Amino acid sequence: MQTLAKQLAKQLPYDVRELTHNDEDQIYRLQKQHQAFFDLFLDHKLTKREAVSDLDEVASEAMAAQKHYLGLFTGDKLVATIDLTVDYPLPQLVWLGQYFVDENSISESDRTEILNQVLLLLKKLTAVQVQLLVLKDDQAGQHFYDNAQFERVSETRTQVGQTFMDAIIYQKTL
């Protein structure tokens, strides 16, 4: 079976591959563009170590093989990252972690189209639902997922670093 990255590369006008520690500088460069997001829960500028922590973090009760931390590249430049955990927290569900784009390279409509192509592929691979968490203070994130027709299904508190924050669970049935 082809990897998720290779299948997605067929649907998108980007080179798509799993991110590795060799991509740390580019991951950090991309995430620094989103300091306003990190300001919601950090009292300092994003560090490189914080930016690349998703390379090794796997959700509790998930296996490393379920995690797909994908990078979308134009040439050698990382223009988007998307963190997916397949069959989590239950079979046929996909947890969508952080999804960042280089706003100088990818428009809002392209960002939505990338997400739609990811969802189409996940559906083809038998996923039935995608879930994610958006911090209540993240107005831009809420706006994006509301516009992408994700449904707000519940509210919760989540620990981000050392801080507990209110959040919204979104889901979309595929």
N, C-alpha and C positions, 0 to 999 in steps of 0.2 A: 504494500500500500504506500502511496506517495505521502510525503509529509504534508502537514497542514500548510506550511509555508509554500511548498512547491505548488500545491493546488491553488492557493490564493494568488500566487504570482501569475497564474494563467488568466485570472479574472481582473487583475489590476495592472495599470501601466507603471508598475514599480518593480524593482527587484525586491523580493520578500525572502527573508531568511530568519532563522532563530538567532537571537542576539547572544553574544558570548562576552567574556571579560575583555576580549580584544576590542570591543565596541565601547568600552567605558567612557572614553573621552567624548565620543559623539552623543552617548546617552546623556551625559552631564551637560553638554552644550545645549541639547534640545530641552532638557527639563529646566535649565536655568531661565529659559524664555517664559516659563510658567511660574515665576516666583510668587505672583499674586495668589496662586493656588496654595503654594507651600506656606505662605504667610498666614493662612487660615489656622495652621497648627504648629508652625515653627516660630520661635522667637529670634531667629537668626537666618542668615542667607543659607540656602540649600548647599550642603557640602557634596563633594563628589561621592563620598562613601554612602551618603543617604540616597543620592540619585541612582546609584548602581545596585542598591540592596535587593531590588526585585530580580536581579540575575540569579540569586541563590535562594530567595524566600519562596517557600511553597506553603499553601494554605494548610492549616491543621487538618489532619485526616485525609489529605490528598497525597498522591505519590508524585515524585518528580516527573515521571513520564506523562502525567496528566497536564502539566504546565507547558504552555507555549508562549514564550516572550518573544514576540515577533518584531522585527524591524523592517520598515519600508524605506527603500533607498532609491534615490535618483542619482545614477552614477555611483560615486563613492559616498555621497552625502545622505546621512540618516534624516529622513523627513517626517517619520511617524513611528511611534511604538504602540503596540497593543498587547496587553497581558491577558491571556485566556487560560482558564483552568477547565478542562473538559471532563464531563461526567462528575461535576462537583457543584453543589454538595450532594447531589443524587445523580443516578444514571440519567442520561439524556438531558441534563441541565448543563449549562456552561456559565461559569462565573467570569464576568468581564472586570478585570482589574483596571489599572491605569491605562488611559488612551490619550496620548499626547501627539500633537502635530506641530510641525514647524510652520507657524502662521505666516512666515514670509514666503513659504513655498506652496502651502496648501490652503485653499480658500475654505470658507465654512461649508459651501456646497460640496466641495471635494471631500472634506472631512466626513460629511454625512454619507456620501457615495461610498467611501471606503468602508464605513461601518455597515452599510447596506450589503455590500459584497461579502463582507465577513459573515454576516447573518445568513445570507443565501447559501454560502458554503457550509456553514454549521448545520443548516437545515438538511442539506444534501447528505451530510454525514450522520444523519439521524438525531441530531439534537432537536428537542421540542421547545426549549425555553432558554432564554438568556436572562441572567440576573446580575445586578450590580448595585453598588452603594454610592450615594452622593451625599456629601456633607451638607447639612441644612444651610450653612453659611456660604456654600459654593453656588451662588446665583447663576453663574455662567454654565456650570455643569448641569444644573436643573433645567435651564433654558434649552441647552443642547439636547438632553435626553427627552424632555417633553416634546420638542419639535420632531425628534426622531420616533415619536409615537411609542415610547416606552410608557408603561403604566406604573404609577406610584402605588405600591401594594402595602407598605407598612412603614412605620417609623421605628427607629431603634437608637440606642447609644452605642458608640463604638470607641475603642481605644486607639488613638493615633499617637504614637510615641508614648509619652507619659500622661497625655490628656484624654479625658473622655469627652466626646462630642456627639451632638444630635445628628442623625443621618436619616436619609430616606432610602428604602430599598425599592429599586425599580426592577421591572421585568417586562419581557416581551415574549409573547408566544410566537413561535416560528411557523 
